[in-house]
């Protein structure tokens, strides 16, 4: 069994409206100016009292007074000024059907979190819910995730391989994952940014809820109830049609079972290092060619925005070793039906031996 701990706000639900309106109400009622949206954006993720102190410079006693006003509105109206991200119910249903243990680990007060899950009829997919509890000083994501792990009570690794994931949209989620032995999986459609998640050492970043099952089981078949993908045939769950982007990998093992098996054969024959060298030479040649095309005036693709439209993989070990995340050295596997992917171009021996 694999284990998934989900964040709530910015991962499963878009709760901006309810939070911002309740903050506006609380600050105004307590005689404080409402900060601009850039500052308010920082409130999405950490506890409200913490945010008032650190982002607005308000004292702890006053922050607690403002939070009491915040709860007046949020507990009755604000918590339902909220919406599910598209694809969340189907994603949760897929994970449940594959046998995952699914828990919620949110900095939102636990009572509100349970009401929100029930309101959107997704509580049925969760084995357990852990939220903030000010009475026992369980406020920050690290403590909340530790409680969720303790309540689960099972191992987080099997044969030395991590089998637990923390999925969230902010750096706090990724940091808590790394500190507790979970695999940090970020989402770029929430309140955080790709840059924030990369710097916090997210190992994988999903661009939509529907990508999450594919990223948890890159080659579905070694996990789950029937050993088949959710695509209706025997293809891996990471296989896509030509109209869908595929993930990017930056090491052999991330590429899944078939490529890993091929790599193990090469390793047995003592050829893996040669293969790696050739791959590096090939990537360098492709990069040089792209620069040449640009110099010759050929049309280049527009650079992508900060919010990626496809999954991003980052090879971050759980011991938090430093890595230059600005140049992760991705290998673009291309589309399933494309002639330009890594596998097609790599095995074109003309690149190495001439035409």
C-alpha positions as CSV (number, residue, x, y, z in Angstrom):
1,X,0.0,0.0,0.0
2,X,1.2,3.5,-0.8
3,X,0.3,6.5,1.3
4,X,-0.8,10.0,0.1
5,X,-1.1,13.0,2.4
6,X,-2.9,15.9,0.8
7,X,-2.9,19.6,1.5
8,X,-6.4,21.2,1.2
9,X,-6.3,24.9,0.2
10,X,-4.6,25.4,-3.2
11,X,-4.3,21.6,-3.8
12,X,-7.9,20.3,-3.6
13,X,-9.9,23.5,-3.3
14,X,-9.6,27.1,-4.4
15,X,-10.4,28.9,-1.2
16,X,-9.2,32.4,-2.1
17,X,-12.6,34.1,-2.0
18,X,-13.6,33.0,1.4
19,X,-10.2,33.6,3.0
20,X,-9.7,37.1,1.5
21,X,-13.2,38.3,2.3
22,X,-12.9,37.0,5.9
23,X,-9.6,38.7,6.3
24,X,-11.0,41.9,5.0
25,X,-13.9,41.7,7.5
26,X,-11.6,40.9,10.4
27,X,-9.0,43.5,9.8
28,X,-11.6,46.2,9.2
29,X,-13.6,45.3,12.3
30,X,-10.4,45.5,14.4
31,X,-9.3,48.8,12.9
32,X,-6.4,47.7,10.7
33,X,-5.9,48.5,7.0
34,X,-6.3,45.7,4.6
35,X,-3.0,44.9,2.8
36,X,-2.7,44.7,-0.9
37,X,-3.2,41.5,-2.8
38,X,0.5,40.7,-3.0
39,X,0.7,40.6,0.8
40,X,-2.7,38.8,1.1
41,X,-1.3,36.1,-1.2
42,X,1.2,35.1,1.4
43,X,-1.7,34.2,3.8
44,X,-2.6,31.3,1.5
45,X,-0.9,28.3,3.2
46,X,0.5,29.2,6.6
47,X,-1.7,29.8,9.7
48,X,-3.6,33.1,9.9
49,X,-2.1,34.2,13.2
50,X,1.4,33.5,11.9
51,X,0.7,35.4,8.7
52,X,-0.6,38.5,10.5
53,X,2.5,38.6,12.6
54,X,5.1,38.0,9.8
55,X,3.5,39.7,6.8
56,X,1.7,42.6,8.5
57,X,3.9,43.2,11.6
58,X,1.0,42.8,14.0
59,X,1.7,41.7,17.6
60,X,0.7,38.2,18.7
61,X,-2.1,39.3,21.0
62,X,-3.6,41.5,18.3
63,X,-3.2,38.8,15.7
64,X,-5.2,36.4,17.9
65,X,-7.9,39.1,18.3
66,X,-8.1,39.6,14.5
67,X,-8.2,35.8,14.0
68,X,-11.1,35.5,16.4
69,X,-13.0,38.0,14.1
70,X,-11.8,36.1,11.0
71,X,-13.4,32.9,12.4
72,X,-16.7,34.6,13.0
73,X,-17.2,35.1,9.3
74,X,-15.2,32.1,8.0
75,X,-16.9,29.6,10.2
76,X,-20.4,30.5,8.8
77,X,-19.9,31.9,5.3
78,X,-16.2,32.0,4.2
79,X,-15.5,28.2,4.4
80,X,-18.1,27.6,1.6
81,X,-16.9,30.5,-0.6
82,X,-14.8,27.9,-2.1
83,X,-14.6,25.5,-5.1
84,X,-13.0,22.2,-6.1
85,X,-10.3,22.3,-8.7
86,X,-11.5,20.6,-11.9
87,X,-10.7,16.8,-11.8
88,X,-10.2,16.5,-8.0
89,X,-13.1,14.0,-7.4
90,X,-12.0,11.7,-10.3
91,X,-8.4,11.9,-9.1
92,X,-9.3,10.9,-5.6
93,X,-11.5,8.1,-6.8
94,X,-8.7,6.8,-9.0
95,X,-6.3,6.7,-6.0
96,X,-8.9,5.0,-3.8
97,X,-9.6,2.4,-6.4
98,X,-5.8,1.7,-6.7
99,X,-5.7,1.0,-3.0
100,X,-3.9,4.1,-1.7
101,X,-4.2,5.2,1.9
102,X,-5.4,8.8,1.6
103,X,-5.2,11.3,4.4
104,X,-5.6,15.1,4.6
105,X,-2.9,17.1,6.4
106,X,-4.0,20.8,6.4
107,X,-3.2,23.9,8.4
108,X,-6.9,24.7,8.3
109,X,-8.7,24.0,11.6
110,X,-9.7,20.4,11.5
111,X,-13.3,21.0,12.1
112,X,-13.5,23.3,9.0
113,X,-11.5,20.9,6.9
114,X,-14.0,18.0,7.6
115,X,-17.0,20.3,6.9
116,X,-15.4,21.3,3.5
117,X,-14.7,17.8,2.5
118,X,-18.3,16.8,3.3
119,X,-19.7,19.9,1.6
120,X,-18.0,18.8,-1.7
121,X,-18.8,15.1,-1.2
122,X,-15.2,14.0,-1.3
123,X,-14.9,13.0,2.4
124,X,-15.7,9.4,1.3
125,X,-12.2,9.2,-0.3
126,X,-10.3,9.9,2.8
127,X,-9.1,7.4,5.4
128,X,-8.1,10.1,7.8
129,X,-8.2,13.9,8.3
130,X,-5.7,15.9,10.4
131,X,-6.0,19.7,10.7
132,X,-4.8,22.5,12.9
133,X,-5.8,22.5,16.5
134,X,-4.9,25.6,18.5
135,X,-5.9,24.0,21.8
136,X,-2.9,21.6,21.6
137,X,-0.6,24.0,19.7
138,X,-0.8,22.0,16.5
139,X,-0.6,24.8,14.0
140,X,2.2,24.5,11.5
141,X,2.3,22.0,8.6
142,X,5.3,20.1,10.0
143,X,3.4,19.3,13.2
144,X,0.2,18.5,11.3
145,X,2.0,16.1,9.0
146,X,3.8,14.4,11.8
147,X,0.4,13.8,13.6
148,X,-1.1,12.4,10.3
149,X,1.9,10.1,10.0
150,X,1.7,8.9,13.6
151,X,-2.1,8.3,13.2
152,X,-1.4,6.2,10.1
153,X,1.0,4.1,12.2
154,X,2.5,2.2,9.3
155,X,5.9,2.3,7.6
156,X,6.7,5.1,5.1
157,X,9.2,3.0,3.2
158,X,9.4,-0.5,1.9
159,X,12.8,-2.1,1.4
160,X,14.4,1.3,1.8
161,X,12.1,2.9,-0.9
162,X,9.8,5.7,0.2
163,X,6.1,4.9,-0.4
164,X,4.5,8.0,1.2
165,X,3.8,11.3,-0.6
166,X,3.0,14.8,0.6
167,X,1.1,16.7,-2.1
168,X,0.7,20.4,-1.8
169,X,1.1,23.8,-3.5
170,X,3.4,25.7,-1.1
171,X,7.0,25.4,0.1
172,X,5.7,24.5,3.6
173,X,4.3,21.3,2.2
174,X,7.5,20.3,0.5
175,X,9.7,21.1,3.5
176,X,7.4,19.1,5.8
177,X,7.6,16.2,3.4
178,X,11.4,16.1,3.3
179,X,11.7,16.4,7.0
180,X,9.4,13.5,7.6
181,X,10.6,11.0,5.0
182,X,7.8,11.6,2.5
183,X,8.2,12.2,-1.2
184,X,7.4,15.9,-1.9
185,X,5.0,16.3,-4.8
186,X,4.0,19.9,-5.7
187,X,1.1,21.2,-7.8
188,X,1.5,24.3,-9.9
189,X,-2.2,25.1,-10.3
190,X,-2.6,26.3,-6.7
191,X,-1.4,29.3,-4.7
192,X,2.4,28.7,-4.9
193,X,4.6,29.0,-8.0
194,X,6.8,26.6,-9.8
195,X,9.9,28.6,-8.7
196,X,8.8,28.3,-5.0
197,X,8.2,24.6,-5.3
198,X,11.5,24.0,-7.1
199,X,13.5,25.9,-4.5
200,X,11.7,23.9,-1.8
201,X,12.9,20.7,-3.5
202,X,9.7,19.3,-4.8
203,X,10.6,16.1,-6.6
204,X,7.7,16.2,-9.0
205,X,5.3,19.1,-9.9
206,X,1.9,18.3,-11.3
207,X,0.2,20.9,-13.6
208,X,-3.4,19.6,-12.9
209,X,-5.2,17.2,-10.5
210,X,-5.6,14.7,-13.3
211,X,-1.8,14.3,-13.6
212,X,-1.4,13.2,-10.0
213,X,-2.3,9.5,-10.3
214,X,0.0,9.3,-13.4
215,X,2.9,10.8,-11.4
216,X,2.4,8.6,-8.4
217,X,2.4,5.5,-10.6
218,X,4.5,6.4,-13.7
219,X,4.0,2.9,-15.1
220,X,0.9,1.7,-13.5
221,X,0.8,-2.1,-13.3
222,X,3.3,-2.7,-10.5
223,X,0.7,-1.1,-8.2
224,X,-3.1,-1.2,-7.8
225,X,-5.8,-3.8,-7.9
226,X,-5.7,-5.1,-11.4
227,X,-2.3,-4.0,-12.6
228,X,-3.7,-1.9,-15.5
229,X,-3.6,1.7,-16.3
230,X,-6.7,4.0,-16.0
231,X,-6.6,4.5,-19.8
232,X,-8.7,1.4,-20.5
233,X,-5.9,-0.8,-21.9
234,X,-2.5,-2.2,-21.0
235,X,-0.5,1.0,-21.6
236,X,1.2,2.6,-18.7
237,X,-0.5,5.4,-16.9
238,X,2.1,7.8,-18.1
239,X,1.4,7.1,-21.7
240,X,-0.6,9.8,-23.4
241,X,-2.1,10.7,-26.7
242,X,-0.3,13.0,-29.1
243,X,-2.5,15.9,-27.8
244,X,-1.3,15.5,-24.2
245,X,2.1,16.6,-22.9
246,X,4.3,14.0,-21.3
247,X,6.3,14.5,-18.2
248,X,10.0,15.4,-18.2
249,X,12.6,13.2,-16.5
250,X,16.1,13.9,-15.4
251,X,17.4,10.5,-14.5
252,X,17.0,6.9,-15.7
253,X,14.9,5.6,-12.8
254,X,12.3,8.3,-13.1
255,X,11.6,7.0,-16.6
256,X,10.0,3.9,-15.2
257,X,10.2,0.2,-15.5
258,X,11.0,-0.5,-19.1
259,X,13.9,2.0,-19.3
260,X,15.1,1.1,-15.8
261,X,15.2,-2.6,-17.0
262,X,17.2,-1.5,-20.1
263,X,19.6,0.4,-17.8
264,X,20.1,-2.6,-15.6
265,X,21.1,-4.7,-18.6
266,X,23.6,-2.1,-19.6
267,X,24.9,-1.9,-16.1
268,X,25.3,-5.7,-16.0
269,X,27.3,-5.6,-19.3
270,X,29.4,-2.8,-18.0
271,X,28.1,-0.4,-20.6
272,X,26.0,1.9,-18.5
273,X,28.7,4.5,-18.2
274,X,29.2,4.5,-21.9
275,X,25.5,4.9,-22.5
276,X,25.4,7.9,-20.1
277,X,28.3,9.5,-21.8
278,X,26.7,9.1,-25.2
279,X,23.4,10.5,-23.9
280,X,25.2,13.5,-22.6
281,X,26.9,14.0,-25.9
282,X,23.6,13.7,-27.7
283,X,21.9,16.3,-25.4
284,X,24.8,18.7,-26.0
285,X,24.6,18.2,-29.8
286,X,20.8,18.9,-29.7
287,X,21.4,22.1,-27.6
288,X,24.1,23.2,-30.1
289,X,21.7,22.6,-33.0
290,X,19.0,24.6,-31.3
291,X,21.4,27.6,-30.9
292,X,22.4,27.2,-34.6
293,X,18.7,27.2,-35.7
294,X,18.1,30.4,-33.7
295,X,21.1,32.0,-35.3
296,X,19.9,31.1,-38.7
297,X,16.6,32.8,-38.1
298,X,14.4,29.7,-37.8
299,X,11.2,30.1,-35.7
300,X,11.7,29.1,-32.1
301,X,8.9,28.1,-29.7
302,X,7.8,30.9,-27.3
303,X,9.3,30.4,-23.8
304,X,6.8,28.9,-21.3
305,X,5.3,30.9,-18.5
306,X,6.3,30.2,-14.9
307,X,3.2,28.0,-14.4
308,X,4.1,24.8,-16.3
309,X,1.6,23.1,-18.6
310,X,3.2,19.8,-18.0
311,X,4.6,17.8,-15.2
312,X,8.1,18.7,-14.0
313,X,10.5,16.2,-12.5
314,X,13.3,17.1,-10.2
315,X,15.8,14.6,-8.9
316,X,15.9,15.6,-5.2
317,X,17.1,12.9,-2.7
318,X,15.2,12.8,0.6
319,X,18.3,13.6,2.5
320,X,18.0,17.1,1.2
321,X,21.4,17.2,-0.5
322,X,21.9,20.5,-2.3
323,X,21.2,20.6,-6.0
324,X,21.2,23.3,-8.6
325,X,17.5,23.5,-9.4
326,X,18.0,26.2,-11.9
327,X,19.5,23.8,-14.4
328,X,18.1,20.3,-13.7
329,X,19.1,18.9,-17.0
330,X,15.8,17.5,-18.1
331,X,15.4,14.9,-20.8
332,X,12.3,15.6,-22.9
333,X,10.8,12.3,-23.8
334,X,8.5,13.9,-26.4
335,X,5.0,12.8,-27.3
336,X,4.0,9.2,-27.8
337,X,3.4,9.7,-31.5
338,X,6.1,12.3,-32.1
339,X,9.3,11.8,-34.1
340,X,11.2,14.3,-32.0
341,X,11.3,12.7,-28.5
342,X,14.4,11.5,-26.7
343,X,14.0,7.8,-27.4
344,X,13.4,8.3,-31.2
345,X,16.3,10.7,-31.7
346,X,18.7,8.8,-29.3
347,X,18.4,5.6,-31.1
348,X,19.0,7.2,-34.5
349,X,22.6,6.1,-34.9
350,X,23.3,8.7,-37.5
351,X,23.8,11.1,-34.6
352,X,26.9,9.1,-33.6
353,X,28.1,7.4,-36.7
354,X,27.2,9.8,-39.5
355,X,24.5,9.5,-42.2
